[in-house]
Each structure stands twice: as structure tokens, then as C-alpha cells.
Amino acid sequence: MRRLYYHQSYPGIWMLNLKDIKSDKEVTKDKVTILYSKDEIIGYNFSLMPELKGGYHPLDQEKLELINDILTLHNLPLLNEEINPLVIGRILACEKNGDVTICQVDIKEKTLQIVTKAQNVAVKQKVVVVLPGAVLYNGDIIEEGKVYNHLSQGVLGSRYSLFGKLEDRGFILELSQDAEVGKVFDSRVADSYC
């Protein structure tokens, strides 16, 4: 589970966790400190980086390219292109339960149960499914767990949760019926899916 963190007490330092375990060794090479656990790389601290807002951040294409440029300079393994676990899903069923709706969502490889308070969910909609481990626009990390006393295995994406657009809070992002279930959702070209 990759997480990029910026702490304002450490200006210019990007902290990238690749695994949620404690390091037992650190090696510094110029602008990067490599964190190890039992000789396996579990994270990096990058120095002299652009300042960010404090907290967790999505590892978008721009940040990934900057990080991979530094890793290349030091002959370190590059991070792959799977930036954020966002996939296209199709709602198979919706069950209203008080203020929430419990949805069964097909993402091709499996069906997930996702609990939402969104006002515009409906069967057969194509939607953005935010899988556990994803970092939302506001820095929140999505985890599988109980939401309003029901198991939720992700989040249905909205323009608010994905891009911070307040006017769309409470409404999921409805995708075109042409959107292919199970494909990675590329947030950089979101409008092409609608």
C-alpha cells in the first residue's frame, strides 16, 4: 500500500511508505533516504522536493514521474504506473437502509459491497470505485471496514472525493455506459468517461 505523506514540520521532505512496517535500516544517497526492513525496501524519504499541503497525498502522474527520476539517478527500482486503485464499476443492486444505500458493485474480477449516502445511486450505473488503499483528494485513506454498521469494501467516487469540487458533494460521478467495467479510471481525463 503506497502512501505519500508530507509533514509541514519537515519542509521539502516527501515520505513514501511502500509497506506499513517499521524500518530497521536507513541508507541515504544524495536526495533520497532508503528505508529497509530485513533488506527489503519499504519506503523512501525524498529531500529538496516541492512543498505540499500537510497530510497524505494521491500519488498522481506528476509526483510519480518526479520520484522515478530520482530513483533512476540512484539505480533504484522504479515505481510502477498503478498510481491509485480507482476502477470502473457497475452497480448491480441497491438496498436502501435508513440514510444509507448498500450497493453491490461489479468491478469485473469480483463484486464488492459499498455503503454510500450519495443521493443519486441507481442500478446499472457505471461508477468510479475507490478501492482500499487509495488516497482521496483531501488526503483521506480508504480502508475496508464497517460504515454505518455495514461492511463497505470501498467508496463510490464523486467529483468531491476525487477532485475536491464542493458543489458535487453527496452525488457520485456517473460515467457513460460506454465505460469498461474493471478498467483503471484515469482521473486526469475524467470528463472523457462522462
Residue pairs with C-beta under 8 A, 6 or more apart in sequence:
1 17
1 18
1 19
1 20
1 133
2 16
2 17
2 18
2 59
2 79
2 133
3 16
3 17
3 56
3 135
3 141
4 14
4 15
4 16
4 56
4 57
4 58
4 59
4 63
4 135
5 14
5 15
5 16
5 17
5 55
5 56
5 57
6 13
6 14
6 15
6 51
6 52
6 53
6 54
6 55
6 57
7 13
7 15
7 54
8 54
11 51
12 47
12 48
12 49
12 50
12 51
13 45
13 46
13 47
13 49
14 45
14 46
14 49
14 52
14 63
14 67
15 43
15 44
15 45
16 43
16 44
16 45
16 46
16 59
16 67
17 42
17 43
18 41
18 42
18 43
18 44
19 37
19 40
19 42
19 43
21 37
21 42
22 37
23 35
23 36
23 37
23 42
23 43
24 36
24 37
24 38
25 35
25 36
25 37
25 39
26 33
26 34
26 35
26 36
27 33
27 34
27 36
28 34
29 74
30 73
30 74
31 46
31 47
31 48
31 70
32 44
32 45
32 46
32 47
32 70
32 71
32 74
32 76
33 44
33 45
33 47
34 41
34 44
34 76
35 41
35 42
35 43
35 44
35 45
36 42
41 76
41 77
44 67
44 71
46 67
46 70
49 66
53 139
55 139
56 135
56 139
56 140
56 141
57 63
57 135
57 139
58 83
58 84
58 134
58 135
58 136
58 137
59 67
59 79
59 83
59 84
59 135
60 83
60 84
60 187
60 188
61 83
61 188
64 79
64 81
64 83
67 79
68 78
68 79
71 77
71 78
71 79
72 78
82 184
84 134
84 135
84 187
85 130
85 131
85 132
85 133
85 134
86 128
86 129
86 130
86 131
86 134
86 157
86 162
86 184
86 185
86 187
87 107
87 108
87 128
87 129
87 131
87 182
87 183
87 184
87 185
88 107
88 126
88 127
88 128
88 129
88 175
88 179
88 180
88 181
88 182
88 183
88 184
88 185
88 193
89 105
89 106
89 107
89 112
89 126
89 127
89 128
89 129
89 181
89 182
90 105
90 106
90 124
90 125
90 126
90 127
90 181
91 103
91 104
91 105
91 106
91 121
91 122
91 123
91 124
91 125
91 127
92 103
92 104
92 105
92 106
92 111
92 123
93 103
93 104
93 123
94 101
94 102
94 103
94 104
94 121
94 122
94 123
95 101
95 102
95 103
97 148
97 150
98 148
99 117
99 148
100 115
100 116
100 117
100 147
100 148
100 150
101 115
101 116
101 117
101 118
101 121
102 113
102 114
102 115
102 150
103 113
103 114
103 115
103 116
103 121
103 156
104 111
104 112
104 113
105 111
105 112
105 113
105 114
105 127
105 129
105 154
105 156
106 181
107 129
107 131
107 181
107 182
108 181
108 182
109 182
112 129
112 153
112 154
113 150
113 151
113 152
113 153
114 129
114 152
114 153
114 154
114 155
114 156
115 147
115 148
115 150
115 151
115 152
116 155
116 156
116 172
117 170
118 156
118 158
118 170
118 171
118 172
119 170
119 171
120 171
120 172
120 174
121 127
121 156
121 172
125 172
125 174
125 175
126 174
126 175
126 176
126 177
126 179
126 181
126 193
127 156
127 157
127 172
127 173
127 174
127 175
128 156
128 157
128 162
128 172
128 173
128 175
128 185
128 193
129 154
129 155
129 156
129 157
129 185
130 136
130 142
130 154
130 155
130 156
130 157
130 161
130 162
131 142
131 153
131 154
132 142
132 143
132 144
132 153
132 154
133 141
133 142
133 143
134 141
134 142
134 155
135 141
135 142
136 142
136 155
136 161
136 162
137 160
137 161
137 162
137 163
137 164
138 161
138 164
142 154
142 155
144 151
144 152
144 153
144 154
145 151
145 152
146 152
155 161
156 172
157 172
157 173
157 185
158 168
158 169
158 170
158 171
158 172
158 173
159 165
159 167
159 168
159 171
159 173
159 190
160 166
160 168
160 169
160 170
160 171
162 173
162 187
162 190
163 187
163 190
173 190
173 194
174 194
175 193
175 194
176 193
176 194
179 193
185 193
